[in-house]
Amino acid sequence: MTRHRRLLRQVRTLGRYTTDEEAERALHAVLAVLGSQLTGEERCDLAAVLPERARAVFAAQIPLPEPVAAPAFVEAVARALNTSLAGARWDASSVLVALADLAGRQFTDRLLNGLPRGYALLFGRADLVAAA
C-alpha cells in the first residue's frame, strides 16, 4: 500500500467517510488551507513527510504572513468544502489528526507552538493554558 493510500485510509476511518472520494476531498481542502498557514521550517518539514500527491496540494499554496486563528482556519475549510462550520471542524480534525500521526508527536508539538491558540483541539489534543 502506498503512503498516500495509507494516509487516505486513515482520514477515511477518522472522518467516517463512506467513500475514498469524500476522504480525498477533505484531505485536499484541509491541506490547501494548512498550506496557507505554515512558513519556514515547519512548512518544509511537513512537506517532507507528506506523500507526493498530498505534498503537491500543500506546497501549491502561498503562505500568509501570519497564520489565522483556529476559528478562521475552520471557516476557510468550510468555504473550501461548501459545508457548515461543524462539518468543517469534523473534516479538519479528521485530516489534522491523521497528519499528526504521520508527522509524529515532536513535530506536531513544534507545529502547535507556532500556530495560534486553538489549533490543538483540531489536532486531537487538549488545549491547555499554563496557569499565571
C-alpha positions as CSV (number, residue, x, y, z in Angstrom):
1,M,0.0,0.0,0.0
2,T,1.4,3.4,-0.9
3,R,1.9,6.2,1.7
4,H,-0.8,8.2,0.1
5,R,-3.3,5.3,0.2
6,R,-2.4,4.8,3.9
7,L,-3.0,8.5,4.7
8,L,-6.2,8.5,2.8
9,R,-7.4,5.3,4.6
10,Q,-6.6,6.9,7.9
11,V,-8.5,10.1,7.0
12,R,-11.4,8.0,5.8
13,T,-11.5,6.0,9.0
14,L,-11.2,9.0,11.3
15,G,-13.7,11.0,9.4
16,R,-16.1,8.1,9.0
17,Y,-16.3,8.9,5.3
18,T,-18.2,6.4,3.2
19,T,-16.0,6.8,0.1
20,D,-12.4,7.4,-0.7
21,E,-13.5,10.4,-2.8
22,E,-15.0,12.1,0.3
23,A,-11.9,11.5,2.3
24,E,-9.7,12.8,-0.6
25,R,-11.8,15.9,-0.9
26,A,-11.4,16.6,2.8
27,L,-7.7,15.9,2.7
28,H,-7.1,18.2,-0.2
29,A,-9.2,21.0,1.2
30,V,-7.5,20.9,4.7
31,L,-4.0,20.6,3.2
32,A,-4.7,23.6,1.0
33,V,-5.8,25.7,3.9
34,L,-3.0,24.4,6.1
35,G,-0.5,25.2,3.3
36,S,-1.5,28.9,3.5
37,Q,-0.8,28.9,7.3
38,L,2.7,27.4,7.6
39,T,6.0,29.0,6.8
40,G,9.7,28.3,7.4
41,E,11.0,25.0,8.8
42,E,7.6,23.7,9.8
43,R,6.4,24.1,6.2
44,C,9.4,22.3,4.8
45,D,9.3,19.5,7.4
46,L,5.7,18.8,6.9
47,A,6.1,18.8,3.1
48,A,8.9,16.3,3.6
49,V,6.7,13.7,5.4
50,L,3.7,14.1,3.1
51,P,3.1,11.6,0.3
52,E,3.8,13.2,-3.1
53,R,0.2,13.8,-4.1
54,A,-0.6,15.4,-0.7
55,R,2.6,17.4,-0.8
56,A,1.7,18.9,-4.1
57,V,-1.6,20.2,-2.8
58,F,0.0,21.6,0.4
59,A,3.0,23.1,-1.3
60,A,1.0,24.8,-4.1
61,Q,-0.4,27.3,-1.5
62,I,1.2,30.7,-0.9
63,P,1.6,31.2,2.8
64,L,0.0,34.1,4.6
65,P,2.4,36.4,6.5
66,E,0.8,35.2,9.8
67,P,-1.4,32.1,10.5
68,V,-5.0,32.9,11.1
69,A,-6.8,31.9,14.4
70,A,-8.3,28.4,14.6
71,P,-11.9,29.6,14.0
72,A,-10.8,31.4,10.8
73,F,-9.0,28.2,9.7
74,V,-12.2,26.2,10.2
75,E,-14.2,28.9,8.3
76,A,-11.7,28.6,5.4
77,V,-12.2,24.8,5.3
78,A,-16.0,25.3,5.4
79,R,-15.7,27.6,2.4
80,A,-13.5,25.2,0.5
81,L,-15.8,22.3,1.1
82,N,-19.0,24.3,1.0
83,T,-20.1,22.9,4.3
84,S,-21.2,24.0,7.8
85,L,-18.7,25.1,10.5
86,A,-19.5,21.9,12.4
87,G,-18.8,19.8,9.3
88,A,-15.6,21.7,8.6
89,R,-14.4,21.2,12.2
90,W,-15.0,17.5,11.7
91,D,-13.2,17.4,8.4
92,A,-10.3,19.5,9.6
93,S,-9.8,17.3,12.7
94,S,-10.1,14.1,10.7
95,V,-7.2,15.3,8.5
96,L,-5.1,17.0,11.1
97,V,-5.2,14.0,13.5
98,A,-4.0,11.8,10.6
99,L,-1.3,14.3,9.7
100,A,-0.2,14.4,13.4
101,D,0.1,10.7,13.4
102,L,2.1,10.8,10.2
103,A,4.5,13.5,11.3
104,G,5.0,12.3,14.9
105,R,4.5,13.9,18.3
106,Q,7.6,16.0,18.4
107,F,6.9,17.7,15.1
108,T,3.2,18.2,16.0
109,D,4.2,19.8,19.3
110,R,6.6,22.2,17.4
111,L,3.9,22.9,14.8
112,L,1.3,23.7,17.5
113,N,3.8,26.0,19.2
114,G,4.0,28.1,16.0
115,L,0.2,28.3,15.5
116,P,-2.3,30.5,17.4
117,R,-4.0,29.0,20.4
118,G,-7.0,26.8,19.5
119,Y,-5.4,24.6,16.9
120,A,-4.6,21.8,19.4
121,L,-8.2,20.7,19.6
122,L,-8.2,20.4,15.8
123,F,-5.2,18.1,16.1
124,G,-7.0,15.9,18.7
125,R,-5.1,17.4,21.6
126,A,-6.1,19.1,24.8
127,D,-5.7,22.9,24.5
128,L,-4.2,23.6,27.9
129,V,-3.3,27.1,29.2
130,A,-0.5,27.5,31.7
131,A,-1.5,29.0,35.0
132,A,-0.5,32.6,35.5
